[in-house]
Amino acid sequence: MLYSSTRGLISSASFEDVALSGLAPDGGLFIPNSLPDLSHLYDTKEDLSYTDLALEIFLPFADGIVPKQDLKTLIEKSYSSFRIPNVVQLTTAGKHQLLDLFYGPTFAFKDVALQFLGNLFEYLLAKNNKQLTLIGATSGDTGSAAIYGVRGKKNIHLFVLHPLNRVTKIQELQMTSVLDDNITNIAIEGSFDNAQAIVKEIFSDTQLRKTYNLGAINSINWVRLMAQVPYYFYAAREYRKKVGTDVEAFCVPTGNFGNIYAGYMAKQMGLPIKKLILATNANDILHRTIQTGKYTVKESTPTPAPSMDIQIASNFERYLYDIADKDTKLVASHMEDLKTGEFALTQKERDKLQSDFCSYATSTEEIYQYISSYNEQGLNVDPHTATGLCAADQFDFQNVICLATAHPSKFGDAFFKATGKKIELPSVLQELEQKQTSCIHAAADINAIKDIILTILRENKDLDQ
Ligand SMILES: *Cc1c(COP(=O)(O)O)cnc(C)c1O
């Protein structure tokens, strides 16, 4: 399989380039040149475990780069860190089924992709005798999932920038209690936006990018999206077994359009889904785009579901590339227009968008209401999952799977606000309080951060020589 950039200057990148470089050199996002038809994976009544499905789904994409036996080993290693054997599971939530995706080491769905990506990085780097430097900004969940994905991995150093005192205590401890030499936590005196702007600026330094082989760990890395496809197939098969009929729609709490784009790929690969329900919170840019055909950036609003407080959904560019029939000029012109804060879809693009997705923007009040009413029925859900459950109720589908993206105890404050009750932390998270931590504090200043990063990277280089 070869990969192209959504901006049109690259058309034959390898799986390895895509995995290790993140963004394409022309500033676009990588996308495979075709998608395999894997409908037999749904049609067959044969028993398939989660890892069986993952192997069949990843194989065509990694073809020629990772041999089947190695891929199988990587997958098995990645998912042995989960607390249940089949990685994810369905639970009943009233008339819907919930797909619980939070059984990985950090109790959030991002583990599903990042546990695999960390192992894949290590494998590809060893094969090519290369080193990789990862730099990411986080508002909470991505950082800890990335850290647990690459901690202790050879030839990788990860720097994670988080806004000082603006992530939850648990999220902070999950990151800073990891003491492996290849992990550096940096707390910025500023906001998440400051942290992200600094990371973007570091990436725009082409010299630095080359010298230290900078790579991406956020969902602009296509491998993360690929690694989220298996649970759509797995869940649809489990649904058929449990409910006795085919699932019609998946409802996905959406921020950066990564998770739902994986669902869209599953559909393109032959999973018979009628619709994807896109749930946003008050940060509703994607909901407005589906309604009006205009992608208009507004100020972001803090909500109880912070991992969805996103105004620019990077992965939407991949979908634009598909609906523009690979017309990279049209994609590039949308992205150029976006610099002014808005672009408008063509009528054709808009029709396609509305045929694939329906959407709802769940208000903050509704998020609390849903947490509380599910709690009364004996089921605890986190604020992101509640956003999705509320969205699913706006439509007439009888057979819906709602994605549960985080463990409710990770958002104890929101839970308390909604129910007046304290939610107990799982013991692994409770134990974090006693652990030693390590974190560098720094001003939100590009030069200060660059200095910190370069000093550590140079020390590592000296140690190697
Ligand atoms: C990241 C995240 C989301 C949003 O996923 P996207 O792939 O960015 O759309 C939703 N819920 C939780 C808990 C998350 O961590």
The ligand as an ORCA input file, in Angstrom:
! r2SCAN-3c Opt
* xyz 0 1
  C      -9.680     12.400     22.380
  C     -10.984     12.151     23.011
  C     -12.202     12.338     22.311
  C     -12.252     12.894     20.901
  O     -11.736     12.030     19.928
  P     -11.315     12.568     18.486
  O     -10.627     11.416     17.857
  O     -10.374     13.725     18.742
  O     -12.525     13.013     17.780
  C     -13.374     11.980     22.950
  N     -13.386     11.523     24.224
  C     -12.248     11.345     24.925
  C     -12.324     10.839     26.313
  C     -11.010     11.642     24.348
  O      -9.884     11.473     25.056
*
